[in-house]
Amino acid sequence: METRASMIIQSHLSDALIEMTPNGWDPMQVQERLRFVKYLVHMFPDTNQKIDVDVVYEQFKLGDK
């Protein structure tokens, strides 16, 4: 399913904020989300563009190795 890049960015930033709370602190997950957001902003400067997040995330992970 395709979703606007802006929605995916907002979702990951919100999740990162939640994961940074004292009860949910997971620094590795926060770092991964923030790196993915940076990747999305770089790859899709037009954040209204619809993308398949699963496909894009797989590309992100392949480039991360």
N, CA and C of each residue as an Amber inpcrd file, in Angstrom:
protein
   195
   0.8370000  -1.1760000   0.0000000   0.0000000   0.0000000   0.0000000
   0.8820000   1.2390000   0.0000000   0.5370000   2.2030000  -0.8130000
   1.3230000   3.4200000  -0.8860000   0.7660000   4.4890000   0.0570000
   1.6790000   5.2010000   0.6650000   1.3520000   6.2560000   1.6280000
   2.2440000   7.4460000   1.3360000   1.7580000   8.6290000   1.6220000
   2.5930000   9.8180000   1.4290000   3.8120000   9.7520000   2.3370000
   4.9440000  10.1290000   1.7780000   6.1940000  10.1280000   2.5390000
   6.0570000  10.9800000   3.7950000   5.3200000  12.0840000   3.7090000
   5.1620000  12.9750000   4.8670000   4.4890000  12.2600000   6.0380000
   3.5450000  11.3840000   5.7510000   2.8590000  10.6430000   6.8140000
   3.8010000   9.6390000   7.4760000   4.6260000   9.0120000   6.6750000
   5.5890000   8.0480000   7.2160000   6.6120000   8.7680000   8.0890000
   7.0740000   9.9190000   7.6240000   8.0290000  10.7200000   8.3950000
   7.4210000  11.1210000   9.7320000   6.1970000  11.6490000   9.6920000
   5.5350000  12.0660000  10.9300000   5.3500000  10.8940000  11.8880000
   4.9780000   9.7530000  11.3500000   4.7650000   8.5750000  12.1820000
   6.0590000   8.1340000  12.8670000   7.1500000   8.1000000  12.1200000
   8.4260000   7.6650000  12.6990000   8.9470000   8.6690000  13.7210000
   8.7430000   9.9550000  13.4730000   9.1710000  10.9500000  14.4520000
   8.3430000  10.8420000  15.7340000   7.0450000  10.6210000  15.5940000
   6.1920000  10.4550000  16.7760000   6.6000000   9.2150000  17.5620000
   6.8570000   8.1250000  16.8540000   7.2790000   6.8990000  17.5330000
   8.6230000   7.0940000  18.2340000   9.5380000   7.8270000  17.5930000
  10.8390000   8.0870000  18.2170000  10.6630000   8.8820000  19.5080000
   9.7500000   9.8500000  19.5040000   9.4910000  10.6220000  20.7270000
   8.9710000   9.7230000  21.8420000   8.0680000   8.8220000  21.5010000
   7.5260000   7.8920000  22.4960000   8.6330000   6.9860000  23.0190000
   9.4810000   6.5090000  22.1110000  10.5520000   5.5950000  22.5110000
  11.6410000   6.2870000  23.3220000  11.6330000   7.6080000  23.3470000
  12.6280000   8.3460000  24.1250000  12.1560000   8.6280000  25.5500000
  10.9240000   8.2590000  25.8680000  10.4280000   8.4900000  27.2220000
  11.1320000   7.5330000  28.1810000  11.2260000   7.9070000  29.4670000
  11.9380000   7.0600000  30.4380000  11.4320000   5.6110000  30.4740000
  10.1410000   5.4170000  30.3080000   9.5970000   4.0520000  30.3800000
   9.7660000   3.2700000  29.0850000  10.0100000   3.9670000  27.9770000
  10.1100000   3.2750000  26.6980000  11.4550000   3.4330000  26.0280000
  12.4480000   3.8990000  26.7500000  13.7370000   4.2430000  26.1730000
  14.3770000   3.0590000  25.4570000  14.5560000   3.2190000  24.1650000
  15.2380000   2.2180000  23.3420000  16.1070000   2.9860000  22.3500000
  17.3280000   3.3500000  22.7770000  18.1700000   4.2190000  21.9440000
  18.4720000   3.6550000  20.5580000  18.5940000   2.3530000  20.4190000
  18.8810000   1.7760000  19.1090000  17.6910000   1.9380000  18.1650000
  16.4920000   1.7540000  18.6890000  15.2920000   1.9100000  17.8650000
  15.0890000   3.3780000  17.4890000  15.3300000   4.2730000  18.4280000
  15.2060000   5.7070000  18.1430000  16.1900000   6.0900000  17.0440000
  17.4230000   5.6340000  17.1640000  18.4460000   5.9520000  16.1660000
  18.0470000   5.4110000  14.7920000  17.5320000   4.2110000  14.7460000
  17.0980000   3.6150000  13.4700000  15.9820000   4.4390000  12.8380000
  15.0050000   4.8280000  13.6500000  13.8930000   5.6340000  13.1230000
  14.3870000   6.9720000  12.5870000  15.2670000   7.6260000  13.3270000
  15.7740000   8.9310000  12.8890000  16.6110000   8.8030000  11.6230000
  17.4020000   7.7600000  11.5210000  18.1820000   7.5430000  10.2950000
  17.2600000   7.2740000   9.1070000  16.1630000   6.5440000   9.3330000
  15.2080000   6.2720000   8.2630000  14.5030000   7.5560000   7.8350000
  14.1630000   8.4080000   8.7860000  13.5440000   9.6950000   8.4500000
  14.5030000  10.5260000   7.5970000  15.7700000  10.5730000   7.9780000
  16.7580000  11.3030000   7.1820000  16.8300000  10.7300000   5.7590000
  16.7950000   9.4220000   5.6510000  16.8230000   8.7510000   4.3540000
  15.6000000   9.1600000   3.5260000  14.4250000   9.1540000   4.1360000
  13.2010000   9.5260000   3.4230000  13.2580000  10.9560000   2.9180000
  13.7160000  11.8680000   3.7700000  13.7940000  13.2780000   3.3830000
  14.7700000  13.4530000   2.2150000  15.8700000  12.7070000   2.2680000
  16.8590000  12.7900000   1.1940000  16.3230000  12.1930000  -0.1140000
  15.6900000  11.0470000  -0.0310000  15.2280000  10.3370000  -1.2280000
  13.9440000  10.9280000  -1.8210000  13.1370000  11.5280000  -0.9740000
  11.8330000  12.0420000  -1.4190000  11.6420000  13.4810000  -0.9460000
  12.3640000  14.4330000  -1.5700000  12.2130000  15.8340000  -1.1480000
  10.7720000  16.3290000  -1.2890000  10.0340000  15.7630000  -2.2430000
   8.6030000  16.0470000  -2.3440000   7.9000000  15.0460000  -1.4430000
   7.6600000  15.4490000  -0.2070000   7.1040000  14.5120000   0.7670000
   5.6340000  14.1990000   0.5250000   5.0250000  14.8290000  -0.4870000
   3.6550000  14.4620000  -0.8620000   3.6420000  13.2440000  -1.7680000
   4.8250000  12.8350000  -2.2200000   4.9320000  11.6660000  -3.0820000
   4.4980000  10.4230000  -2.3200000   3.7140000   9.5760000  -2.9920000
   3.2710000   8.3270000  -2.3680000   4.3170000   7.2530000  -2.6230000
   4.6220000   6.5070000  -1.5570000   5.6270000   5.4580000  -1.6390000
   5.1240000   4.2110000  -0.9270000   5.7320000   3.0940000  -1.2680000
   5.4610000   1.8400000  -0.5600000   6.5180000   1.7350000   0.5360000
   6.1320000   1.9710000   1.7660000   7.0850000   2.0460000   2.8730000
   7.8580000   0.7440000   3.0530000   7.2400000  -0.3870000   2.7990000
   7.9380000  -1.6670000   2.9640000   9.0940000  -1.7860000   1.9640000
   8.8460000  -1.3950000   0.7230000   9.8790000  -1.4530000  -0.3130000
  10.9970000  -0.4690000   0.0070000  10.6280000   0.7470000   0.3820000
  11.6220000   1.7810000   0.6810000  12.4410000   1.4000000   1.9100000
  11.7990000   0.8260000   2.9120000  12.5330000   0.4150000   4.1170000
  13.5440000  -0.6840000   3.7880000  13.1600000  -1.6030000   2.9260000
  14.0970000  -2.6560000   2.5140000  15.3050000  -2.0470000   1.8010000
  15.0670000  -1.0460000   0.9420000  16.1710000  -0.3580000   0.2610000
  17.0630000   0.3390000   1.2820000  16.4500000   0.9660000   2.2700000
  17.1980000   1.6310000   3.3500000  18.0760000   0.6350000   4.0730000
  17.5210000  -0.5130000   4.4190000  18.2730000  -1.5260000   5.1520000
  19.4140000  -2.0960000   4.3170000  19.2080000  -2.2650000   3.0210000
  20.2700000  -2.7830000   2.1460000  21.4320000  -1.7980000   2.0690000
  21.1320000  -0.5110000   2.0360000  22.1730000   0.5000000   1.9850000
  22.8520000   0.7070000   3.3240000  22.2390000   0.1800000   4.3690000
  22.7400000   0.3620000   5.7390000  23.8480000  -0.6300000   6.0780000
  24.0550000  -1.6310000   5.2420000  25.0260000  -2.6910000   5.5510000
  26.4060000  -2.3430000   5.0940000
